[in-house]
Amino acid sequence: MRKTFLSVLLLCLMSCTAVLTGCGGGMGEIEDLELPEYGYFHRYEETVTLTIGQLVDKPNSYFGDEYIGMNAVYDLWNETLNADLQVKFSGSSTDISTQVKNNMYDDDLPDITPCSEVMLDELYEQGMLRDLTPYYEKYASPHLKQILEYNTMDPTFDSWTEEEKAERRADNVLASSYKGDKLYAIPMLIDKYSYLPYVFIRTDWLQALAEKDFGDASRYLELMPKSSTELIDLAYRFKREIPDLLNWRTALYPLYVNDTNFLFQLFGATHAYYEQDENKNWTYSTHKPEMLNALNSVRQLVADGIYDSRYFSEQGTASQVVRNGGCGIYIGRFWQPLQEINDTVKMISGADWEVDVLYDENGEILEPYSRPNLTLYYVVSYKCQNPEALFIMLNHIVEGCFDVNAPYSKALGELMTDPKYESCAGDMWEWSPVVFDAPDKNYYSSQEVLEAIETGDTSDMMASSYFVYDCITGWRADPDPVSNNYQWMYNKIYAEVEPIVKKYDGRINYGGYHGTATEQMVAKAAVVSNYQETTMMQFMTQDTPITQEQFDNFVQNHRELGIQAILDELNTYYRDTWA
């Protein structure tokens, strides 16, 4: 009896508190709530406390004794908001759902947390989310609404006709965050071009071949490959001819990729993606018939010493080969060339790189499997006392894409160029309690930087563009890798070549599943991943070609170990959700 009475009393107190504070019950709905007149960059007069579910994909990226939730970026946010931000839990993009689910069962969801599409639905069904509709309408800045409702930061937006706006708005990323006519989440965006595959080729190696072929090293651009077949042929030429032409005496594996999927895509297959077929049924791309040919093609590269099989599992080995200058062709991602290339350029005399998109065997630009710009959602607990804080933080981040003097982005830029943080500057934006990116920021930023380099005019430049421009001009003023702390190659590739992203317009494949791990993915991930990696390594290192029987056995075993259970779960979820 005593326990029942206390439970009822507690429920009554919670209900009264909800009414008084405007939290409301039943899905955090708002009834006749008068919201404070806060500006888009409001700083609270009295310190507020907010708990955070922290997304962390690089747990080792922090400097010195700083760590998740206790670092310079959190200090910056605490000062910006006058807030006490406390990390309740943290997790990577692949395991954040497990953390969210555990806290959901305990009715202890952080005030602000990322979650997957699947968990968004579950939290909604459990009545644990705040209705964000009035907060979005009142506190989201016009630029934030532009990005969310029109999926762009296109500077020509204000000149669009109403018809153009209506056409773009019909397909905006915010639509998936509504339940009925109420908004329960904000999509977490990343740059939609970030995962495009680029090829980087050693200029000095090309020049050596051009001197041999034409007697004129300046004609090296004529040797740039225009198909994946030509790219592979060039890798073989590097293996055969560079040691003699350049008196090479260290290890030489001419081809390296920072995502092995790019390697398989050269041969017409895609590895380790969940994707929907023409009937909207989920399949696993590694099991497709074309994968057998790709596996055998990559196996031959390994057998011929073009690609080192250790790269599949030993990143340190790959790094050492690149640092020693033994990598002539590097396939990486737009905006994300690895640090090893930076080291190579610093340490190897004459090493520079030409950059281009990847082509298939017919000379067509490879249709990349790029992550969609919608990956996760930010949600606010129905218990949160300051739900507007999410929008204030997003406003600060977004305005930095438009205004060089936006306060938060300017302060973050100063932190990133502080010599103290040289080793981790490229990762600092991810330390933030809220991570958000305009979907086409890098594309428009590259245009601005190119123009500024040509004209010297940096007025009205976006903060993110100015940071890149400052790095490039800083390197030009002091081109000494010992004394200069700018990640110059990181930015040189980004801005000093003709922006290549425009070649990919209309070619980005968004069909795959890229959300956080589902329940079956979490349960089966270790088993299916270990079996897949072990079998791939066996395939790559065997002396004879992989047979159809070997491939079929792999597919069958892989399905039985858990891939089929994952596919069944995806099919059930999407049928129930979208039927």
NORRA-V469510 format. One record per pair of residues at least 24 apart in sequence whose C-alpha atoms are under 10 Angstrom apart, sorted by the first residue. I is the first residue (numbers start at 1). J is the second residue. If there is no record, write none. Layout:
((I/J) (I/J))
This chain:
((14/383) (17/383) (18/382) (18/383) (18/384) (18/385) (21/383) (21/384) (21/385) (21/386) (22/382) (22/383) (22/384) (22/385) (23/130) (23/131) (23/381) (23/382) (23/383) (23/384) (23/385) (23/386) (23/387) (24/130) (24/131) (24/382) (24/383) (25/127) (25/128) (25/129) (25/130) (25/382) (25/383) (26/124) (26/126) (26/127) (26/128) (26/129) (26/130) (26/131) (26/382) (27/123) (27/124) (27/125) (27/126) (27/127) (27/128) (27/129) (27/130) (27/131) (27/184) (27/381) (27/382) (28/124) (28/127) (28/128) (28/129) (28/130) (28/131) (28/132) (28/184) (28/380) (28/381) (28/382) (28/383) (28/384) (29/127) (29/129) (29/130) (29/131) (29/132) (29/133) (29/134) (29/182) (29/382) (30/130) (30/131) (30/132) (30/133) (30/134) (33/134) (34/134) (35/134) (35/135) (35/138) (35/139) (35/388) (36/138) (36/139) (36/388) (37/138) (37/139) (38/138) (38/139) (38/388) (38/392) (39/138) (39/139) (39/140) (39/141) (39/392) (40/138) (40/139) (40/140) (40/141) (40/142) (40/388) (40/389) (40/391) (40/392) (40/393) (40/394) (40/395) (40/396) (41/80) (41/81) (41/139) (41/140) (41/141) (41/389) (41/391) (41/392) (41/393) (41/394) (41/395) (41/396) (41/399) (41/407) (41/408) (42/80) (42/81) (42/82) (42/139) (42/388) (42/389) (42/392) (42/393) (42/396) (43/78) (43/79) (43/80) (43/81) (43/82) (43/83) (43/389) (43/392) (44/80) (44/81) (44/82) (44/83) (44/389) (45/81) (45/82) (45/83) (46/81) (46/82) (46/83) (47/78) (47/79) (47/81) (47/82) (47/83) (47/84) (48/78) (48/81) (48/82) (48/83) (48/84) (48/85) (48/385) (48/386) (48/389) (49/78) (49/82) (49/83) (49/84) (49/85) (49/86) (49/111) (49/384) (49/385) (49/386) (50/83) (50/84) (50/85) (50/86) (50/87) (50/88) (50/110) (50/111) (50/112) (50/384) (50/385) (50/386) (50/387) (50/389) (50/390) (51/84) (51/85) (51/86) (51/87) (51/88) (51/89) (51/109) (51/110) (51/111) (51/112) (51/113) (51/381) (51/384) (51/433) (52/85) (52/86) (52/87) (52/88) (52/89) (52/90) (52/109) (52/110) (52/111) (52/112) (52/113) (52/114) (52/380) (52/433) (52/434) (53/86) (53/87) (53/88) (53/89) (53/90) (53/91) (53/96) (53/99) (53/100) (53/109) (53/110) (53/111) (53/112) (53/113) (53/114) (53/115) (53/378) (53/379) (53/433) (53/434) (54/86) (54/87) (54/88) (54/89) (54/90) (54/91) (54/92) (54/93) (54/96) (54/110) (54/112) (54/113) (54/114) (54/430) (54/431) (54/432) (54/433) (54/434) (54/435) (55/89) (55/90) (55/91) (55/92) (55/93) (55/94) (55/95) (55/96) (55/113) (55/114) (55/115) (55/430) (55/431) (55/432) (55/433) (55/434) (55/435) (56/90) (56/91) (56/92) (56/93) (56/94) (56/95) (56/96) (56/430) (56/431) (56/432) (56/433) (56/435) (57/90) (57/91) (57/92) (57/93) (57/94) (57/95) (57/430) (57/431) (58/91) (58/92) (58/427) (58/430) (58/431) (59/90) (59/91) (59/92) (59/431) (60/424) (61/423) (61/424) (61/425) (61/426) (61/427) (61/428) (61/430) (61/431) (62/421) (62/423) (62/424) (62/425) (62/427) (62/428) (62/431) (63/420) (63/421) (63/422) (63/423) (63/424) (63/425) (63/428) (64/420) (64/421) (67/431) (68/431) (68/432) (68/433) (69/431) (69/432) (69/433) (70/431) (71/428) (71/431) (71/432) (72/412) (72/415) (72/421) (72/428) (72/431) (72/432) (73/408) (73/411) (73/412) (73/415) (73/416) (73/428) (73/429) (73/430) (73/431) (73/432) (73/433) (74/431) (74/432) (74/433) (75/432) (76/408) (76/411) (76/412) (76/415) (76/432) (77/393) (77/396) (77/408) (77/412) (77/432) (77/433) (80/392) (80/393) (80/396) (80/407) (80/408) (80/411) (81/389) (81/392) (81/393) (83/389) (85/111) (85/433) (86/110) (86/111) (86/433) (87/111) (87/112) (87/113) (87/433) (88/112) (88/113) (89/113) (90/114) (92/516) (93/375) (93/376) (93/514) (93/515) (93/516) (93/517) (94/514) (94/515) (94/516) (94/517) (94/518) (94/521) (94/522) (95/516) (95/517) (95/518) (95/521) (95/522) (96/376) (96/516) (96/517) (97/515) (97/516) (97/517) (97/518) (97/519) (97/522) (98/516) (98/517) (98/518) (98/519) (98/522) (101/519) (104/128) (104/381) (107/381) (107/383) (108/381) (108/383) (109/379) (109/380) (109/381) (109/382) (109/383) (109/384) (110/379) (110/380) (110/381) (110/382) (110/383) (110/384) (111/379) (111/380) (111/381) (111/382) (111/383) (111/384) (111/385) (111/386) (111/387) (111/389) (111/390) (112/378) (112/379) (112/380) (112/381) (112/384) (112/386) (112/387) (112/389) (112/390) (112/433) (112/434) (113/377) (113/378) (113/379) (113/380) (113/381) (113/390) (113/433) (113/434) (114/185) (114/186) (114/187) (114/188) (114/375) (114/376) (114/377) (114/378) (114/379) (114/380) (114/433) (114/434) (114/435) (114/516) (115/185) (115/187) (115/188) (115/375) (115/376) (115/377) (115/378) (115/379) (115/515) (115/516) (116/187) (116/188) (116/375) (116/376) (116/377) (116/378) (116/379) (116/514) (116/515) (116/516) (116/517) (116/518) (117/176) (117/177) (117/185) (117/187) (117/374) (117/375) (117/376) (117/377) (117/515) (117/516) (117/518) (118/376) (118/515) (118/516) (118/517) (118/518) (118/519) (118/570) (118/573) (118/574) (118/577) (119/376) (119/377) (119/516) (119/517) (119/518) (119/519) (120/177) (120/184) (120/185) (120/376) (120/377) (120/378) (120/379) (121/177) (121/179) (121/184) (121/577) (123/184) (123/379) (123/381) (124/179) (124/184) (124/185) (124/379) (127/381) (127/382) (128/379) (128/380) (128/381) (128/382) (128/383) (129/183) (129/184) (129/185) (129/379) (129/380) (129/381) (129/382) (129/383) (129/384) (130/182) (130/183) (130/184) (130/185) (130/379) (130/380) (130/381) (130/382) (130/383) (130/384) (130/387) (131/178) (131/179) (131/182) (131/183) (131/184) (131/185) (131/379) (131/380) (131/381) (131/382) (131/387) (132/178) (132/182) (132/183) (132/184) (132/185) (132/186) (132/379) (132/380) (132/382) (132/387) (132/388) (132/390) (132/391) (133/178) (133/181) (133/182) (133/183) (133/184) (133/185) (134/182) (134/183) (134/388) (135/183) (135/386) (135/387) (135/388) (135/389) (135/390) (135/391) (136/183) (136/185) (136/186) (136/387) (136/388) (136/390) (136/391) (138/388) (138/391) (139/388) (139/389) (139/390) (139/391) (139/392) (139/395) (140/388) (140/390) (140/391) (140/392) (140/393) (140/394) (140/395) (141/391) (141/392) (141/394) (141/395) (141/396) (141/398) (141/399) (142/395) (142/398) (142/399) (143/395) (143/398) (143/399) (143/401) (143/402) (143/438) (144/391) (144/394) (144/395) (144/396) (144/397) (144/398) (144/399) (144/438) (145/174) (145/395) (145/398) (146/172) (146/438) (147/172) (147/173) (147/174) (147/189) (147/398) (147/437) (147/438) (147/439) (147/440) (148/172) (148/173) (148/174) (148/175) (148/186) (148/187) (148/188) (148/189) (148/438) (148/439) (149/173) (149/174) (149/175) (150/174) (151/189) (151/373) (151/374) (151/438) (151/439) (151/440) (152/438) (152/439) (152/440) (152/441) (152/444) (153/398) (153/401) (153/402) (153/438) (153/439) (153/440) (153/441) (153/443) (153/444) (154/438) (154/439) (154/440) (154/441) (154/443) (154/444) (155/402) (155/444) (173/373) (173/374) (174/374) (176/374) (176/377) (177/377) (177/378) (177/379) (183/379) (184/377) (184/378) (184/379) (184/380) (184/381) (185/376) (185/377) (185/378) (185/379) (185/380) (186/374) (186/376) (186/377) (186/378) (186/379) (186/380) (186/390) (186/391) (186/394) (187/373) (187/374) (187/375) (187/376) (187/377) (187/378) (187/379) (187/436) (188/373) (188/374) (188/375) (188/376) (188/377) (188/378) (188/434) (188/435) (188/436) (188/437) (188/438) (189/372) (189/373) (189/374) (189/375) (189/376) (189/377) (189/435) (189/436) (189/437) (189/438) (189/439) (190/371) (190/372) (190/373) (190/374) (190/375) (190/376) (190/435) (190/436) (190/437) (190/438) (190/439) (190/440) (190/441) (191/335) (191/371) (191/372) (191/373) (191/374) (191/436) (191/437) (191/438) (191/439) (191/440) (191/441) (191/442) (191/443) (192/370) (192/371) (192/372) (192/373) (192/374) (192/437) (192/438) (192/439) (192/440) (192/441) (192/442) (192/443) (192/508) (192/510) (193/333) (193/334) (193/335) (193/368) (193/370) (193/371) (193/372) (193/373) (193/439) (193/440) (193/441) (193/442) (193/443) (193/500) (193/501) (193/502) (193/504) (193/505) (193/508) (194/333) (194/334) (194/335) (194/336) (194/370) (194/371) (194/372) (194/373) (194/439) (194/440) (194/442) (194/443) (194/501) (195/259) (195/332) (195/333) (195/334) (195/335) (195/336) (195/368) (195/369) (195/370) (195/371) (195/372) (195/508) (196/262) (196/332) (196/333) (196/334) (196/335) (196/336) (196/357) (196/358) (196/366) (196/367) (196/368) (196/369) (196/370) (196/371) (196/500) (196/501) (196/504) (196/508) (197/257) (197/258) (197/259) (197/261) (197/262) (197/265) (197/331) (197/332) (197/333) (197/334) (197/336) (197/356) (197/357) (197/358) (197/359) (197/366) (197/367) (197/368) (197/369) (197/370) (198/257) (198/262) (198/330) (198/331) (198/332) (198/333) (198/334) (198/335) (198/336) (198/337) (198/355) (198/356) (198/357) (198/358) (198/359) (198/500) (198/501) (199/225) (199/231) (199/256) (199/257) (199/262) (199/329) (199/330) (199/331) (199/332) (199/333) (199/334) (199/353) (199/354) (199/355) (199/356) (199/357) (199/358) (199/359) (200/256) (200/257) (200/328) (200/329) (200/330) (200/331) (200/332) (200/333) (200/337) (200/341) (200/352) (200/353) (200/354) (200/355) (200/356) (200/357) (200/358) (200/493) (201/225) (201/231) (201/234) (201/235) (201/254) (201/255) (201/327) (201/328) (201/329) (201/330) (201/331) (201/351) (201/352) (201/353) (201/354) (201/355) (201/356) (202/254) (202/325) (202/327) (202/328) (202/329) (202/330) (202/345) (202/350) (202/351) (202/352) (202/353) (202/354) (202/355) (203/328) (203/329) (203/350) (203/351) (203/352) (203/353) (203/354) (203/355) (204/246) (204/328) (204/349) (204/350) (204/351) (204/352) (204/353) (204/354) (205/238) (205/241) (205/242) (205/245) (205/246) (205/328) (205/329) (205/350) (205/351) (205/352) (205/353) (206/234) (206/238) (206/242) (206/328) (206/353) (206/354) (208/238) (208/241) (208/242) (208/245) (208/246) (209/234) (209/237) (209/238) (209/241) (209/242) (209/245) (211/245) (212/241) (212/245) (221/354) (224/354) (224/355) (224/356) (225/356) (225/358) (225/359) (225/363) (226/356) (226/357) (226/358) (226/359) (226/360) (226/361) (226/362) (226/363) (226/364) (226/365) (227/266) (227/357) (227/358) (227/359) (227/360) (227/361) (227/362) (227/363) (227/364) (227/365) (227/366) (228/263) (228/265) (228/266) (228/267) (228/268) (228/358) (228/359) (228/360) (228/361) (228/362) (228/363) (228/364) (228/365) (228/366) (229/266) (229/267) (229/359) (229/360) (229/361) (229/362) (229/363) (230/359) (230/360) (230/361) (230/363) (231/255) (231/266) (231/329) (231/358) (231/359) (231/360) (231/361) (232/266) (232/301) (232/306) (232/329) (232/361) (234/328) (234/329) (235/301) (235/306) (235/307) (235/327) (235/328) (235/329) (236/301) (236/304) (236/305) (236/306) (237/306) (238/306) (238/326) (238/327) (238/328) (238/329) (239/304) (239/305) (239/306) (239/326) (239/327) (239/328) (240/306) (242/328) (243/326) (248/325) (248/326) (249/326) (250/321) (250/324) (250/325) (250/326) (251/320) (251/321) (251/322) (251/324) (251/325) (251/326) (251/327) (252/305) (252/306) (252/307) (252/308) (252/321) (252/322) (252/324) (252/325) (252/326) (252/327) (252/328) (253/302) (253/304) (253/305) (253/306) (253/307) (253/308) (253/318) (253/321) (253/322) (253/325) (253/326) (253/327) (253/328) (253/329) (254/305) (254/306) (254/307) (254/308) (254/321) (254/322) (254/325) (254/326) (254/327) (254/328) (254/329) (254/330) (255/301) (255/305) (255/306) (255/307) (255/308) (255/322) (255/326) (255/327) (255/328) (255/329) (255/330) (255/331) (256/306) (256/307) (256/308) (256/311) (256/318) (256/319) (256/321) (256/322) (256/326) (256/327) (256/328) (256/329) (256/330) (256/331) (256/332) (257/307) (257/311) (257/312) (257/318) (257/327) (257/329) (257/330) (257/331) (257/332) (257/333) (257/338) (258/311) (258/312) (258/315) (258/318) (258/330) (258/331) (258/332) (258/333) (258/336) (258/337) (258/338) (259/312) (259/331) (259/332) (259/333) (260/311) (260/312) (260/331) (260/332) (261/369) (262/331) (262/332) (262/333) (262/358) (262/366) (262/368) (262/369) (263/294) (263/295) (263/297) (263/298) (263/307) (263/331) (264/290) (264/291) (264/293) (264/294) (264/295) (264/296) (264/297) (264/298) (265/291) (265/294) (265/358) (265/359) (265/360) (265/366) (265/367) (265/368) (265/369) (266/294) (266/297) (266/298) (266/358) (266/359) (266/360) (266/361) (266/366) (267/291) (267/293) (267/294) (267/295) (267/296) (267/297) (267/298) (267/360) (267/361) (268/293) (268/294) (268/360) (268/361) (268/366) (269/293) (269/294) (269/295) (270/294) (270/368) (270/369) (271/295) (272/529) (272/532) (273/369) (273/511) (273/512) (273/513) (273/514) (274/511) (274/512) (274/513) (274/514) (274/563) (274/566) (274/567) (274/570) (275/510) (275/511) (275/512) (275/513) (275/514) (275/567) (275/570) (276/511) (276/512) (276/513) (276/567) (276/570) (276/571) (277/511) (277/512) (280/511) (280/571) (280/574) (280/575) (281/567) (281/568) (281/570) (281/571) (281/572) (281/574) (281/575) (282/512) (282/513) (282/564) (282/566) (282/567) (282/568) (282/569) (282/570) (282/571) (282/572) (282/574) (283/512) (283/563) (283/564) (283/566) (283/567) (283/568) (283/570) (283/571) (284/512) (284/555) (284/559) (284/563) (284/564) (284/566) (284/567) (285/512) (286/532) (286/555) (287/551) (287/552) (287/554) (287/555) (287/556) (287/558) (287/559) (288/555) (289/548) (289/551) (289/552) (291/551) (292/545) (292/546) (292/547) (292/548) (292/550) (292/551) (292/552) (293/545) (293/546) (293/547) (293/548) (295/536) (295/539) (295/540) (295/545) (295/546) (295/551) (296/539) (296/540) (296/544) (296/545) (296/546) (296/547) (297/540) (297/545) (297/546) (298/539) (298/540) (298/541) (299/536) (299/537) (299/538) (299/539) (299/540) (299/541) (299/542) (299/543) (299/544) (299/545) (299/546) (300/540) (300/541) (300/542) (300/543) (300/544) (300/545) (301/540) (302/540) (302/541) (302/542) (303/540) (303/541) (303/542) (303/543) (303/544) (308/540) (308/541) (309/536) (309/537) (309/538) (309/540) (309/541) (310/537) (310/540) (310/541) (312/533) (312/536) (312/537) (312/540) (313/533) (313/534) (313/537) (319/343) (319/344) (320/344) (323/347) (323/348) (324/348) (325/349) (325/351) (328/353) (329/353) (329/354) (330/355) (331/355) (331/356) (331/357) (331/358) (333/357) (334/442) (334/490) (334/493) (334/494) (334/500) (334/501) (335/442) (335/490) (335/491) (335/492) (335/493) (335/494) (335/495) (336/426) (336/490) (336/491) (336/493) (336/494) (337/489) (337/490) (337/491) (337/493) (337/494) (338/489) (338/490) (339/487) (339/489) (339/490) (341/489) (341/490) (342/481) (342/487) (342/488) (342/489) (342/490) (343/481) (343/489) (345/481) (345/489) (346/480) (346/481) (346/482) (346/489) (347/481) (352/489) (353/489) (353/493) (354/493) (354/497) (355/493) (355/494) (355/497) (355/498) (355/500) (356/497) (356/498) (356/499) (356/500) (357/500) (357/501) (357/503) (357/504) (365/503) (365/504) (365/507) (366/504) (366/507) (366/508) (367/504) (367/505) (367/506) (367/507) (367/508) (367/509) (368/504) (368/507) (368/508) (368/509) (368/510) (369/507) (369/508) (369/509) (369/510) (369/511) (369/512) (370/507) (370/508) (370/509) (370/510) (370/511) (370/512) (370/514) (371/508) (371/509) (371/510) (371/511) (371/512) (371/513) (371/514) (371/515) (372/439) (372/508) (372/509) (372/510) (372/511) (372/512) (372/513) (372/514) (372/515) (373/437) (373/438) (373/439) (373/440) (373/510) (373/514) (374/439) (374/510) (374/514) (374/515) (375/513) (375/514) (375/515) (375/516) (376/514) (376/515) (376/516) (377/515) (378/434) (378/435) (378/436) (390/433) (390/434) (393/432) (393/433) (393/434) (393/435) (393/436) (394/434) (394/435) (394/436) (394/437) (397/429) (397/432) (397/434) (397/435) (397/436) (397/437) (397/438) (398/436) (398/437) (398/438) (398/441) (399/462) (399/463) (400/461) (400/462) (400/463) (400/464) (400/465) (401/437) (401/438) (401/441) (401/442) (401/444) (401/445) (401/461) (401/462) (401/463) (401/464) (401/465) (402/441) (402/445) (402/460) (402/461) (402/462) (402/463) (402/464) (402/465) (403/459) (403/460) (403/461) (403/462) (403/463) (403/464) (403/465) (403/466) (404/458) (404/459) (404/460) (404/461) (404/462) (404/463) (404/464) (404/465) (404/466) (404/467) (405/460) (405/461) (405/462) (405/463) (406/462) (406/463) (407/463) (409/462) (409/463) (409/464) (409/467) (410/463) (410/464) (410/466) (410/467) (412/463) (413/463) (413/464) (413/466) (413/467) (413/468) (414/467) (416/467) (416/486) (417/467) (417/470) (417/471) (417/485) (417/486) (417/487) (418/485) (418/486) (419/484) (419/485) (419/486) (420/485) (421/485) (422/484) (422/485) (422/486) (422/487) (423/485) (423/487) (425/486) (425/487) (426/487) (426/490) (440/501) (441/465) (442/494) (442/495) (442/499) (442/501) (443/494) (443/495) (443/499) (443/500) (443/501) (443/502) (444/499) (445/469) (445/494) (445/495) (446/491) (446/494) (446/495) (446/496) (446/497) (446/498) (446/499) (446/500) (446/501) (447/495) (447/498) (447/499) (448/495) (449/494) (449/495) (449/496) (450/494) (450/495) (450/496) (450/497) (450/498) (450/499) (451/495) (453/495) (453/496) (465/495) (467/491) (468/492) (468/494) (468/495) (469/495) (472/496) (513/570) (517/566) (518/566) (518/569) (518/570) (518/573) (519/566) (519/569) (519/570) (520/562) (520/563) (520/564) (520/565) (520/566) (520/567) (520/568) (520/569) (520/570) (521/562) (521/563) (521/565) (521/566) (521/567) (521/569) (521/570) (522/566) (523/562) (523/565) (523/566) (524/561) (524/562) (524/563) (524/565) (524/566) (525/561) (525/562) (525/563) (525/566) (526/562) (527/558) (527/561) (527/562) (527/563) (528/557) (528/558) (528/559) (528/560) (528/561) (528/562) (528/563) (529/558) (529/561) (529/562) (529/563) (531/557) (531/558) (531/561) (532/557) (532/558))
